[in-house]
Amino acid sequence: MSTDDIINKYLGVETEDSKPESKPPAVVRKEDKETDVDNDHDYSREALYDLIQKGQEAVDGILAVAKEGEHPRAYEVALNGIKQTAEVVDKLQELNKKLKDLKELPKSTDTKIQNALFVGSTAELQKMLKKDENTKSKIINSKHRDISDK
């Protein structure tokens, strides 16, 4: 702490440096599992938009400095900032694609079973098939009896 800061503290004068930084409000989380994906998407989207905006402002400032100084390192830093901002834009696009995929997943599930696999011995398989055959024959026989009884 500098001498000026100590004097300002005792006098009750607030400078820009001594003001507490305002933090963004805490994210209100809902307990509903179905809306969690939407809430997370909205929060991530807003954060990415904020990063893109700050990245663009930083790039504009760096380019102004690079033009004034015409130093190669300044241009290198500016190009690096542009690259990082472009990567954040790509992440925003990926986020939207992932949300779309998550919402389409339940609709696109396939209910067909193509490769059913029986795990067991041949004796177990024969017992199962025999049991199934006996059940079918009882049903068929009972239908025949009903027809013959009439």
ABEGO torsion letter per residue (X at the ends): XBAAAAAAAAAGBBBAAABBBBBBBBBBBBABAAAAAAAAAAAAAAAAAAAAAAAAAAAAAAAAAAAAAGBAAAAAAAAAAAAAAAAAAAAAAAAAAAAAAAAAAAAABBABBABBBBBEBAAAAAAAAAAAAAAAAAAAAAAAAAAAAX
